[in-house]
Amino acid sequence: MKTATIPSVRVEPEFRAEVESVLAEGESLSEFVEASVRAGVERRRVQAEFIARGLRSRDEARRTGDYVEADDVVAALQTRLDAARARAAKQRG
């Protein structure tokens, strides 16, 4: 398969120097840019899927009328957090 290029991006020299300063041993600037773009694409894909699941869940809740109050969810999570903290304190103590 033939490859394509991603357009170059103009940046201030200071920023380019900052980017170059964080490159891994033997890593090229092109490799870093490609990895960063891939990570950005993946992050946006995951975010879009998350939003889509949330919207489907909202629509299903509206359709069925089956809701859980936010205060109930927060209270249940707080109970779980308190229990986990108590277990951790017991293990330390």
Secondary structure as UniProt FT lines:
FT   HELIX           13..21
FT   TURN            25..26
FT   HELIX           29..64
FT   HELIX           70..92
//
